[in-house]
Structure formats: structure tokens, C-alpha cells
Amino acid sequence: MGGIGGFAVGYSIKKLFKLVAFIFGIFFLVLIYLGYAGVISVDYGKLEEIVSQSLGITGQGLELIRLIAAHLPFEATFTAGFVLGFKKG
């Protein structure tokens, strides 16, 4: 049961990360284009600071997953399933 749960969580997280990365990529391309066209002026230093803070929150989410997985009685199968699901996602 732990392996199946771990696989589902790993697969879902990787798919979510791919979606977030795609959205951020499109957003940055639009910003670069609008800056190049002279429509907006982008403060890239401030943008980098905001993105770094946002990624810090994501890192805390991963710590929560590790904490939950550590307290499950079937942590070995959960971890193996998580890794397999993350690879397949």
C-alpha cells in the first residue's frame, strides 16, 4: 500500500512541478518580450528576489512531505514508490 501511495504522490508532484515550470517559463518569456518592445520596464533584480522567496516556500513543502513519509510505518515502500513515480512523471 505504501508503494502505491508513494508512486501516486511522486508522480503527482513531478507533474505539478512541470506545470509550474512551464507557466513560469511562459511568464518570463512574455516579460522579456514586453521589456524588449518597450511596453514595460522590468526590474530583474527585484524579480529574482521574489522568485527566490517563492522557491523557498516550495522547499518547505518538500520538507513537509519528508516529515510525513518519515512517520509512516511503511516508509521504505512509500519512498521507493515515490522515487519511481517521480521518475515516471
DAJOBEL-V962512 format. One record per pair of residues at least 24 apart in sequence whose ideal C-beta (glycine too) atoms are under 10 Angstrom apart, sorted by sequence separation. I is the first residue (numbers start at 1). J is the second residue. D is the distance in Angstrom with one decimal. If there is no record, write none. Layout:
i: (I | I)
j: (J | J)
d: (D | D)
This chain:
i: (24 | 24 | 24 | 20 | 20 | 17 | 13 | 13 | 13 | 10 | 9 | 9 | 9 | 6 | 5 | 6 | 2 | 5 | 6 | 10 | 14 | 5 | 6 | 9 | 10 | 13 | 17 | 2 | 6 | 7 | 10 | 11 | 15 | 1 | 2 | 3 | 6 | 7 | 10 | 11 | 14 | 15 | 18 | 2 | 5 | 6 | 9 | 10 | 13 | 14 | 17 | 1 | 2 | 3 | 4 | 5 | 6 | 7 | 8 | 9 | 10 | 11 | 12 | 13 | 14 | 16 | 2 | 3 | 4 | 6 | 7 | 8 | 10 | 11 | 12 | 14 | 15 | 2 | 3 | 6 | 7 | 10 | 11 | 14 | 1 | 2 | 3 | 5 | 6 | 7 | 9 | 10 | 11 | 13 | 1 | 2 | 3 | 4 | 5 | 6 | 7 | 8 | 9 | 10 | 11 | 12 | 2 | 3 | 6 | 7 | 10 | 11 | 2 | 3 | 6 | 7 | 10 | 1 | 2 | 5 | 6 | 7 | 3 | 4 | 7 | 3 | 7)
j: (51 | 54 | 55 | 54 | 58 | 58 | 61 | 62 | 65 | 65 | 65 | 68 | 69 | 69 | 69 | 72 | 69 | 72 | 74 | 78 | 82 | 74 | 75 | 78 | 79 | 82 | 86 | 72 | 76 | 77 | 80 | 81 | 85 | 72 | 73 | 74 | 77 | 78 | 81 | 82 | 85 | 86 | 89 | 74 | 77 | 78 | 81 | 82 | 85 | 86 | 89 | 74 | 75 | 76 | 77 | 78 | 79 | 80 | 81 | 82 | 83 | 84 | 85 | 86 | 87 | 89 | 76 | 77 | 78 | 80 | 81 | 82 | 84 | 85 | 86 | 88 | 89 | 77 | 78 | 81 | 82 | 85 | 86 | 89 | 77 | 78 | 79 | 81 | 82 | 83 | 85 | 86 | 87 | 89 | 78 | 79 | 80 | 81 | 82 | 83 | 84 | 85 | 86 | 87 | 88 | 89 | 80 | 81 | 84 | 85 | 88 | 89 | 81 | 82 | 85 | 86 | 89 | 81 | 82 | 85 | 86 | 87 | 84 | 85 | 88 | 85 | 89)
d: (7.8 | 9.2 | 10.0 | 9.8 | 8.2 | 8.5 | 9.0 | 8.4 | 7.6 | 9.5 | 7.2 | 9.2 | 8.4 | 7.6 | 9.5 | 9.0 | 9.0 | 8.3 | 8.6 | 9.3 | 9.9 | 8.2 | 8.9 | 7.9 | 9.2 | 8.2 | 9.1 | 6.4 | 9.5 | 9.6 | 9.6 | 9.2 | 9.6 | 9.9 | 8.0 | 7.9 | 6.6 | 9.0 | 6.7 | 8.9 | 7.2 | 9.7 | 7.5 | 3.1 | 8.5 | 3.9 | 7.8 | 3.9 | 8.0 | 4.8 | 8.4 | 6.5 | 7.1 | 8.9 | 8.5 | 6.0 | 6.2 | 8.6 | 7.7 | 5.7 | 6.4 | 8.5 | 7.6 | 6.6 | 8.0 | 8.8 | 7.5 | 4.0 | 9.2 | 6.5 | 3.9 | 8.9 | 6.7 | 3.7 | 9.4 | 8.0 | 5.0 | 3.7 | 6.9 | 2.8 | 7.0 | 3.0 | 7.0 | 3.0 | 7.7 | 4.0 | 9.1 | 6.6 | 3.8 | 8.9 | 6.6 | 3.7 | 9.1 | 7.3 | 8.9 | 8.3 | 5.9 | 6.3 | 8.5 | 7.7 | 5.6 | 6.3 | 8.7 | 7.7 | 6.0 | 7.3 | 8.3 | 3.7 | 7.6 | 3.7 | 8.0 | 4.3 | 6.5 | 8.9 | 6.5 | 8.8 | 6.6 | 9.5 | 9.3 | 9.4 | 9.2 | 9.9 | 7.9 | 9.3 | 7.7 | 9.3 | 9.4)
